[in-house]
Amino acid sequence: MATTAELPLAKRDYFSDHSLLVDPYAYFEALRAEGPVHRAPNGVIFVTGFQECVDVLRDNDNFSSFQTQLGPMTPLPFVPEGEDISEQIAAAREPHAMSELMVGYDGEQHANARSLLNRLFVPSRLRANEEYMWNFAGELVDDAVTHGGCELISEIATPYVTLVIADLLGVPEEDREAFRKVIDEGPPPGSLDMGEQPRESQVLMFMAQFFMRYVQERRGSPREDVLSELANANYPDGSEPDALEVVKSAMFLFAAGQDTSAKLLGNAMQRVARDKALQAQLRADPKLIAPFLEEVLRLEGSAKATFRLAKRPTRIGGMDIKPGDRIFIGIAAANRDPGRWENPEAFEIGRRRIQEHLGFGRGAHTCLGAPLARVEVRVIFQRFFEKTSDITLADEHFGPHGQVALDYEPSFIIRGLAKLNLKLTPA
């Protein structure tokens, strides 16, 4: 029997092979060689074509987000029956379970949950939040420069994005450090080590007790703050949400937003630290930071994949799909599809129609926090460039012959560094 390493790339198991999780791009290209839609030996249907991914993400009639949170290898709590399993999916939901979050909702349930958070991303609120970002980023970078360097992920990226979202949501300052600590210690979404999933639930339960208190207090005695707006918001039809749904919406934004933004900062910074010509270009013209980040999102964004469950018989890219089929939407693969992007492996600032990448998804589940992520990562890059004259990788990342070694978190959803040690030369 062939060992995992001896199997052809396209035959390996994406959900258990660490080498594929750390460096997935060659694997996705091997799948693409089989066609834009490929049924893997484990039954999961991998979609790697750009247009095919967009089509699935926009098709809420035939595909459900039911398995998005835990991934397609989690067994369904029912046996699919008939030509439409929509009612089976609805019956299997646990509306009072703290672990069932907005990312897995469909239809009106998803639209209602999302409506509670839309008010957070109006331009006036983002502008007010940007002042906090600017000051806090400056403090973090000042401290790192004073020490000659930092471990970017744990010392800067995680505390920065966690406290930025805390500020946007209006989490009281006295509670923010506790939030930062518990999220920092939790496993990544889609952890390869399934034994860590209970720890993920513990993180959610820890946050839930705080948010439930916030919502109950502000429903009883509203204040002039964001949490009061959330606690007393109504759904589009005018009805009042259950307090638990407000709590879960706020928790989802808090937990999901901090992780992907922190990983985006790490993925972008390692590229700047390794490419001195690119670094000089961005230092000379800070207006290029925003388009630089868009190309990072395309070529090495934080999200490698999302998932859907087929509700009805349909087709994807010429392949017949039956109810109950598990769909892997390869965001990282679609963003390198040569059928959509010219020279897809090349890093090009100012690439034509770059904002059509799938780094923030597409359709009804497009990332709600995308405007925040773009601003917060741009701001901290500006602060790094303002306060340093050079950013480079620390010596421990260099192996024999100058080869660079980076450790990525073992997640089948997230593309992010476990750590990134930097040397910082003061401005």
C-alpha positions in Angstrom: 0.0 0.0 0.0 1.3 3.4 -0.9 2.2 5.8 1.9 0.5 9.3 1.9 3.7 10.9 0.5 3.8 8.4 -2.4 0.2 9.0 -3.5 -0.4 11.4 -6.4 -1.3 14.9 -5.1 -4.9 14.7 -6.4 -5.4 11.4 -4.4 -4.3 12.7 -1.1 -6.7 13.6 1.8 -6.8 17.4 2.2 -8.4 17.1 5.6 -5.7 14.9 7.2 -2.4 15.5 5.2 -0.5 18.2 7.0 1.7 18.9 4.0 -1.4 19.9 2.0 -2.7 22.2 4.7 0.6 24.0 5.1 1.1 24.4 1.3 -2.2 23.8 -0.5 -1.5 25.5 -3.8 0.2 22.6 -5.7 -2.6 20.3 -4.5 -5.3 22.7 -5.8 -3.5 22.8 -9.2 -3.4 19.0 -9.3 -7.2 18.9 -8.7 -7.7 21.6 -11.3 -5.9 19.3 -13.8 -8.8 16.9 -13.3 -11.3 19.7 -14.2 -12.8 22.7 -12.4 -15.0 20.3 -10.4 -13.6 17.1 -9.0 -15.1 14.4 -6.7 -12.4 13.2 -4.3 -12.2 9.6 -3.0 -13.8 10.7 0.3 -16.9 11.9 -1.7 -16.3 15.6 -1.2 -16.8 17.6 -4.4 -13.9 20.1 -4.8 -14.6 23.2 -6.8 -11.4 24.9 -8.0 -12.7 26.9 -11.0 -13.3 30.6 -10.4 -16.6 30.9 -12.2 -17.9 27.6 -10.7 -17.1 28.8 -7.2 -18.9 32.1 -7.8 -21.9 30.2 -9.2 -22.2 28.0 -6.1 -21.7 30.9 -3.7 -24.5 32.8 -5.3 -26.9 29.8 -5.6 -28.8 29.8 -2.3 -31.7 27.8 -3.8 -29.7 24.6 -4.4 -27.0 24.9 -1.7 -27.1 25.3 2.1 -24.5 26.7 4.4 -25.4 24.1 7.0 -21.9 22.5 7.2 -19.9 25.7 6.6 -18.9 26.1 10.3 -17.5 22.6 10.9 -16.6 21.5 7.4 -17.7 18.7 5.1 -16.1 15.8 7.0 -18.5 16.3 9.9 -21.2 13.6 9.6 -24.7 14.8 8.8 -27.2 14.3 11.7 -29.6 12.7 9.2 -29.6 10.5 6.1 -30.5 12.6 3.0 -33.8 11.4 1.5 -35.7 12.5 -1.5 -35.2 15.2 -4.1 -35.1 18.1 -1.7 -33.5 17.9 1.8 -34.3 21.5 2.8 -36.8 20.3 5.4 -34.3 17.8 6.8 -31.7 20.5 7.2 -34.2 22.9 8.9 -35.2 20.1 11.3 -31.6 19.4 12.2 -30.8 22.9 13.2 -30.4 23.7 16.9 -31.5 27.4 17.2 -30.8 27.5 20.9 -27.3 26.0 20.6 -24.5 28.5 21.2 -22.3 26.8 18.7 -24.6 27.4 15.7 -23.6 30.7 14.3 -24.5 33.0 11.4 -22.0 31.5 9.0 -24.1 28.3 8.9 -27.5 30.0 8.5 -29.6 30.1 5.3 -32.2 32.3 3.9 -34.3 34.6 6.1 -32.5 33.4 9.3 -29.2 34.5 7.8 -30.5 37.8 6.5 -32.0 38.6 9.9 -28.8 37.8 11.8 -26.8 39.9 9.3 -29.1 42.8 9.5 -28.3 43.2 13.2 -24.6 43.9 12.4 -25.0 46.0 9.2 -25.2 49.2 11.3 -21.7 48.7 12.5 -20.1 49.2 9.1 -21.5 52.6 8.1 -18.7 55.0 7.0 -19.1 57.3 10.0 -18.6 54.5 12.5 -15.6 53.1 10.6 -14.0 56.6 10.6 -14.4 56.8 14.3 -13.0 53.3 14.8 -10.0 54.2 12.5 -8.9 56.8 15.0 -8.7 54.1 17.6 -6.8 51.8 15.1 -4.3 54.6 14.4 -3.5 55.2 18.0 -3.4 51.6 19.1 -1.3 50.5 16.1 1.2 53.2 16.9 1.6 52.1 20.5 2.1 48.4 19.4 4.6 49.3 16.7 6.5 51.7 19.0 7.0 49.0 21.6 8.1 46.5 19.0 10.6 48.9 17.5 12.0 49.7 20.9 12.7 46.0 21.4 14.3 45.7 17.9 11.7 43.3 16.7 8.6 41.2 17.6 6.8 38.0 17.1 4.1 39.6 14.8 1.2 37.1 15.3 1.0 36.9 19.1 2.5 40.2 20.1 0.9 42.5 17.5 -1.6 41.0 15.0 -3.9 39.1 17.5 -4.1 41.9 20.2 -4.5 44.5 17.5 -7.4 43.0 15.5 -9.1 41.7 18.7 -9.1 45.0 20.4 -10.1 46.9 17.2 -13.2 44.7 16.9 -13.9 45.2 20.6 -13.8 48.9 20.1 -16.1 48.8 17.1 -18.6 46.6 19.1 -18.3 48.7 22.2 -17.0 46.0 24.5 -16.1 47.7 27.8 -12.4 48.4 28.1 -12.1 46.4 31.4 -13.2 43.2 29.6 -11.1 43.5 26.4 -8.0 41.9 27.7 -9.9 38.8 28.9 -11.4 38.5 25.4 -8.0 38.9 23.8 -6.4 36.2 26.0 -9.1 33.5 25.5 -9.2 34.0 21.7 -5.4 33.9 21.5 -5.4 30.6 23.3 -8.1 29.0 21.2 -7.6 26.7 18.2 -7.9 28.0 14.6 -11.2 27.5 12.8 -11.1 24.2 10.9 -8.3 22.8 13.1 -6.8 19.6 11.8 -6.7 18.4 15.3 -10.3 17.6 15.8 -9.7 17.0 19.5 -9.4 20.8 19.8 -13.0 21.4 18.8 -14.3 21.3 22.4 -11.8 24.1 23.1 -13.4 26.2 20.3 -16.7 25.7 22.0 -15.2 26.8 25.3 -14.1 30.0 23.7 -17.6 30.7 22.4 -19.1 30.0 25.8 -16.7 32.3 27.5 -17.6 35.2 25.2 -21.3 34.3 25.4 -21.6 35.0 29.1 -20.2 38.5 28.6 -22.3 39.4 25.6 -25.5 38.1 27.2 -24.8 40.4 30.2 -24.2 43.3 27.8 -27.4 42.7 25.9 -29.6 42.2 29.0 -28.2 45.3 30.7 -28.7 47.5 27.6 -32.2 46.2 26.9 -33.1 47.2 30.5 -31.2 50.5 30.5 -29.9 51.6 27.1 -26.9 53.8 26.9 -25.3 55.9 24.1 -23.1 53.1 22.8 -22.9 50.5 20.1 -23.9 47.6 22.3 -27.2 49.4 23.1 -27.9 49.8 19.4 -27.3 46.0 18.9 -29.3 45.0 21.9 -32.3 47.0 20.9 -32.2 46.5 17.1 -35.1 44.9 15.3 -35.2 42.6 12.3 -36.1 44.1 8.9 -39.8 43.1 9.5 -39.9 45.1 12.7 -39.8 42.1 15.1 -37.5 41.9 18.1 -34.8 39.3 18.0 -34.3 36.8 20.8 -31.5 38.0 23.0 -29.5 34.9 22.2 -29.5 35.8 18.5 -28.1 39.2 19.2 -25.4 37.6 21.3 -24.6 35.0 18.7 -24.3 37.6 15.9 -22.0 39.8 18.0 -19.9 36.8 19.0 -19.6 35.6 15.4 -18.3 39.0 14.2 -15.9 39.1 17.1 -14.5 35.6 16.7 -14.4 35.4 12.9 -13.2 38.9 12.2 -10.2 38.9 14.5 -8.8 35.6 13.2 -8.9 36.3 9.4 -7.6 39.8 9.8 -4.7 38.7 12.0 -3.8 36.1 9.4 -4.0 38.6 6.6 -1.6 40.9 8.4 0.9 38.0 8.8 0.6 36.8 5.2 1.1 40.3 3.9 4.0 41.2 6.3 6.0 38.1 5.5 5.9 39.1 1.8 7.1 42.7 2.6 9.8 41.4 4.9 11.2 39.1 2.2 10.9 41.4 -0.8 12.9 44.6 -0.2 12.0 46.1 -3.6 8.3 45.7 -2.8 8.9 47.2 0.7 10.7 50.2 -0.8 7.9 50.7 -3.3 5.2 50.7 -0.5 7.3 53.0 1.7 7.7 55.5 -1.2 4.0 55.6 -2.0 1.6 54.6 0.9 -1.3 54.9 -1.5 -0.1 51.5 -2.9 -0.8 49.7 0.4 -4.5 49.2 -0.3 -4.0 47.6 -3.8 -1.0 45.7 -2.4 -3.4 44.1 0.2 -5.9 43.3 -2.5 -3.3 41.2 -4.3 -2.3 39.5 -1.1 -6.0 38.6 -0.6 -6.0 37.1 -4.0 -2.7 35.3 -4.0 -2.5 34.3 -0.3 -5.6 35.4 1.5 -6.7 34.2 5.0 -9.5 31.9 3.7 -8.6 28.8 1.8 -12.1 27.4 1.5 -15.7 27.5 2.5 -18.3 24.8 2.2 -21.9 24.1 1.1 -24.3 21.2 1.2 -26.4 20.4 -1.9 -30.2 20.6 -1.1 -31.5 19.6 -4.5 -30.3 17.9 -7.7 -28.3 20.3 -9.7 -25.0 20.7 -11.7 -21.7 22.4 -11.1 -19.4 22.8 -14.1 -21.0 19.9 -15.9 -21.0 17.5 -12.9 -24.2 16.1 -11.6 -24.8 17.0 -8.0 -27.3 15.1 -5.8 -28.9 16.1 -2.5 -26.6 15.6 0.4 -23.4 16.1 -1.6 -20.7 18.0 0.3 -19.1 20.9 -1.6 -15.7 22.3 -1.0 -15.4 25.8 -2.5 -11.7 26.4 -3.1 -11.4 30.1 -2.6 -7.6 29.9 -2.7 -7.8 27.8 -5.9 -10.3 30.1 -7.6 -8.1 33.1 -6.9 -5.3 31.4 -8.9 -7.4 30.1 -11.7 -5.6 30.8 -15.0 -9.0 30.9 -16.7 -9.8 34.0 -14.7 -6.4 35.7 -13.9 -3.5 36.4 -16.3 -0.2 35.1 -14.8 -2.1 33.9 -11.7 1.1 33.0 -9.8 2.7 36.4 -10.2 2.3 39.1 -7.6 1.1 42.3 -9.4 0.0 45.4 -7.6 -2.7 47.2 -9.6 -4.0 44.0 -11.2 -7.0 44.7 -13.4 -10.4 44.0 -11.7 -8.5 42.8 -8.6 -11.4 43.4 -6.2 -13.3 40.6 -8.0 -11.1 38.1 -6.0 -13.0 35.7 -3.6 -10.9 36.6 -0.6 -14.0 37.8 1.2 -16.4 35.4 -0.5 -19.3 36.3 -2.8 -23.1 36.3 -2.6 -25.3 36.5 0.5 -22.4 35.3 2.8 -19.9 37.9 1.5 -17.7 38.8 4.5 -19.6 41.4 6.5 -16.4 42.7 8.1 -14.5 43.2 4.8 -14.5 47.0 5.0 -13.1 46.8 8.6 -10.4 44.3 7.6 -9.2 46.4 4.7 -8.9 49.5 6.9 -7.3 48.0 10.0 -4.6 46.1 8.1 -3.8 49.2 5.9 -3.6 51.4 9.0 -1.1 49.2 10.8 1.1 48.9 7.7 1.2 52.7 7.5 2.3 52.7 11.1 5.0 50.1 10.5 6.4 52.0 7.6 6.3 55.3 9.4 8.2 54.1 12.4 10.8 51.8 10.8 13.4 52.1 8.0 13.6 48.4 7.4 11.6 45.2 8.2 13.1 41.8 7.7 12.7 38.2 8.9 14.5 37.3 12.1 17.4 34.8 11.7 15.4 31.8 13.0 13.4 31.8 9.8 16.4 31.2 7.7 17.7 27.6 7.1 20.7 26.3 5.0 21.6 28.3 2.0 19.3 31.1 3.1 16.2 29.0 2.6 13.1 30.5 4.4 11.1 28.3 6.8 7.7 29.4 7.9 5.2 27.5 10.0 1.5 27.7 9.1 -1.4 26.7 11.4 -2.9 23.3 10.6 -6.3 24.5 9.5 -8.3 23.3 6.4 -10.1 26.7 6.4 -7.6 29.3 7.3 -4.3 30.2 5.6 -2.2 31.8 8.4 1.2 31.8 10.0 1.6 30.3 13.5 4.4 32.8 14.1 6.4 35.4 12.3 9.5 36.8 14.0 10.6 40.2 12.6 13.7 42.4 13.0 12.7 46.1 12.9 15.2 49.0 12.2 14.0 52.3 13.6 13.1 55.1 11.3 
